[in-house]
Amino acid sequence: MRVPLFLIVCLVCSANAQQHDARYEAEKIQILEIYNNPAVDAATRERNIPTLIDFYTHHSDRIQLPDEDRRQFDEFIGKYTESNSKLVDGVPAQGGWVGSLLSTTVGNLMAKLIFRLINQDTTTPKTI
């Protein structure tokens, strides 16, 4: 009786892992379509920063980054989250450091993250 139960547990765990892999791949493709496409404008990239942060937060264990880049990206997430939590007249503040994000060091850090994702994916054209 223990062997079939063990087999069921293994099958459930395997199905869960495959579902996690499918979610990771789908989200990675979405991120790469935005940040690895030269036709996508800076405003669209900035608008999708929360998607990139969510992806990084949920899948950071699968993204190979040097410790310093990981520390900087975590620091960026903290700043970004803090800036969006400050309200002016009931809405998040506009402009500021986020407005020039893609032309700063953080923009370079985001490029490194995307570059790592591309290098982990042999099917994606390498345009960065």
N, C-alpha and C positions, 0 to 999 in steps of 0.2 A: 504493500500500500504506500510506502514511503517513496518508492521510485516514481510512480505516476505523479504524485504530488510534487516531487522535485522537478519532474519534467514539465509540469504545468507552470511552475514558478519560473523555470528557465525560458519557456516560450513567452510568457507575459513580459519578462524582463527584456527579451530579445525584441519583441514587438515595440516596447516602449523606447528602446534604444534606436530602432529604425525610424520611429516617428520623430524622435529628437533630431536624428541625422537629416531627415527630410525637411524639417522646419529650419534647421541651420542652413542647408543648401538653398532653400527658397529665399530666406532672408539675405543670405550672402549674394545671391544673384541680383536681388533688388538693390542692395547697397552698391554693388559694382556697376549696375546700370546707371545709377545716379552719379557716382563719384569717379568712375573710370570712363565716362563718355564726354569727350571734348565738346559735344553739342549742347550739353546741359549747362545752363547759366549759373552764375554765382548765387543768385537769389533762390533758385531751386535747391541748390546744395545747402544753403543756410537754412532753408525751410525744413530740410530733411535731417538736420543735425539731431533732433530727438530720436529719429529712427536709427541713426548710426549709434547713438549712445545706448539705446535699448538693445541693439544687436551686440554691442561690445559688452554690456553688462551681463546679458544672458549667456554669452558664448566666449567670455574672456579666456576661459581655460583651453579653448581650442585655437586661439589666435597666438601665434608665436611672436612675441615682441621682446626686445631687450628690456631689462628691468628699468632702465632710465626712461625709455619711451612709455612703458606701462605706468610708471610713476607720474610722468607728465600728463598722460591722457587721463589718469584718475584725478589729477589736480584740475585739469580742464573741466571734467564732468562736474566737480564740486563747484567751480566758479560759474559754470553755465547754469547749473541748477539753482544756485543762490541768486544769480541775476534774474532768473525767470520767476523767482518766488517774491521778489520785491514788486509791490504794486504801486502804480501811480494812477490816481483816480479810478481804482478798481481794476486796472488792466496792467499786464507786465510792461515795464519800461521799454521804450523803443530806442534803437540805436545803441550807442555806447560801444564797448569792446566787442560785442557780438557782431555788430554791423560790419566791422573790418576783419572778421575772423579769418577768412580764407586767404588773406594776404599777410598773415602773421606767422609766428613760430608755431602756433597751434594748427594753422593750416598745413604746415609742413609735417607736423605730427600726424594729422589726419591722413596725409598722403602716404606716410610710412605704414599706417594701419592698412590702408587700401592696398598698398604694394604687397604687404604680407599676405593679404587675402588672395591677391592675384597669383602670387607665387605658390600658394597652396592649391590652386585650382588650375589644372592643366588644360581646361577647355576654354578659358577666358583669354581673349586677345590682350596682349600686354601693351597698352598705349601710354601708360604713365612713364 
